[in-house]
Amino acid sequence: MKKRRKMITTIIFVIILLILTLFFIRLISPKEIDDVNPQIQCSDELIAKADILWVIPYFKEKSISENKEWCNYILSFNKTLGLHGVNHEYDEFETIKNQEYLNKGIKIFEECFEFKPEMFKAPQLKISENNKNLVKNNNMELKGVLNQIFHKVYHCNDSGRFSNKFIDIF
């Protein structure tokens, strides 16, 4: 009985230690915002607290490159920017995409910010093996589930799995 109690205590201790470790890793890791686009409301305060902004280049049939004022506004924050899909459709990169499709997003991003994206994160973090290779062949670092676990990732419209308030705490 004592042996079982000691084992349960040890397991609980390890779980608490892992949770605390994750909490501190997320506390010191760069903060990120998903779904940055001129058509999605995002407060200056939220943008200011983030280190990495994940930009949707073409949303609801509108290109971010058509809004140079917005492009310059985002650049004025002096943040790291990454490509967050092309159209940000549900399961967008789980279906096979070709180079032309990805080039559309890269081109719009580059027209807006005057540099090519070096990082890519698929909407809903869902991406097929074929599309993973497509992204990597375009010299972009692919961010996925582990990135989401080890970083505080906010959403401009507060629509993520967890609310931005919860993310602030944990």
N, C-alpha and C positions, 0 to 999 in steps of 0.2 A: 504494500500500500504506500509506504514512504517513497519507494523507488518510482512509482507511478506519479505521485504528487510532485516529486522533484523533476521528472521529465516534463510534466505539464507546465510547471513553473519556468523551466528552461525554455520551452517553446514559446510561452507568452513573452518572456524577456526578449527572445530573438525577434519576434514579430514587432514588439515595441521599438526595439533598436533599429530595425529596418525602416519602420515608418518615420522615426526621427531622422535617420540618415537621409531618406528621400526628401523630407521636409527641408533640411538644411541644404541639400544639393539644389533643390528648386529655389531656395532663398537666394543663393549666390549665382545661379546660372542666369544668362541673358534672358530677359523677358521678351515675349513675342506677341504680335497681334495678327490674327487671321482676318481675311475678307476685307482688305483695304481697297476701296474703290470710291470714286466720287459719288456714286449713287447709293452708297451705304453710309449712314450717319456714323461718324466716329469722332469722339470728343478730342480736343487738343490735349486734355489732361491724360487720356488713355494713350495717345500717340507719344506724348512726352515721356511717359514712364517705361515705354517699350524700347528695346534695343534693335529688334528685327521686325520689319513690317512685311507681311506676306500680301502681295498685290495681285488682284484679279485684273488682267489686262483688258478683257472684253466681256462686259456684263450687260445683260438685257439689251443686246444689239447695239451697244455703244462702246467705242474704244476710248481708253484713257488718254491716248495721244491726241485726241480732239480737244482736250481741255488742258492746254499748256499752263494755265494759271494754277490748276490743281497740281499738275506735275511739279511745278516750281515750289508750290506750297509744301508738298511732301518732301521734296529735296531739302527744303529749308530746315527741316528737323535734324538733318545730318544723321540719318539712321541707316543701318544695313537693310537692303531691300531684296526680296526674293520673289520668284514667280509662283503664284498659287493657282495652278491650273491655267486654262485659257478662258473658258466661259463660266467656270465654276458650276457646272451641272452636277447633279447627283450621280455618283459613280462614273464621273467623266473619264477617268483614266483606267477604269476596270475594263472598258471595251477597247479594242485595238485602235490605236491612233497611228497616223503616219507622220513622216517628217514634215510634210506641208502643214499639217494641223498644228504641230508644236511650233513650227517657224512663225506661224501667225501670231501666237502669243509672245514669242521672243521679239519679233519685229515691233509689235505695238509697245512692249515694255521699253525697248531700245529707243523708239521714236519719242517716247515720253521722257525718259530719264537720261538719254544719251550714253548709255552703257548697257551691255548685255547682262542678263541675270546670271549669277554664278550658283544660285541655289534654287531648288524646286521642291514644292510640297504639293502633293495631290489633294484635291478637295476630299473631305471625309477620310483622308489618309489611305484611300483605296486605290491601288495601282497594280496592274498586271505585270508579269515578268517581262513581257514584250515591251511594255511602256517604260519599265525601269531601265531597260537597256537603251531605249530611245533617249531618255533623259541623260543617262550617263554618257552616251555617245555625243551629246551636245555639250560636254564638259560642264555639266551642272551637278552639284552635290545634291543628292536626294535625301530629304528629311522625311522621317516616318514616325511610327508609333513611339519608338524609344525617345525621339526628340520631344514628343508631346508629353511623355511621362516625366522627363528630367528637366523640363522648362515650364515656367508659368506661361500659358498660351491663352491670351484673351481673344475675344471676338468683337469686332467693331459694333455689331448690332446685338451683342450679348446673347447670341443664339447657340452657343456651344453646348456640349454635353453637361458641363457644369457652368453655373453663372459666374460672371466676372468677379462678383463679391466673394464667392467661394474660392476662386482661384487666388484672389488677394490673400486670403487666410492661409490656404494650403498650396 
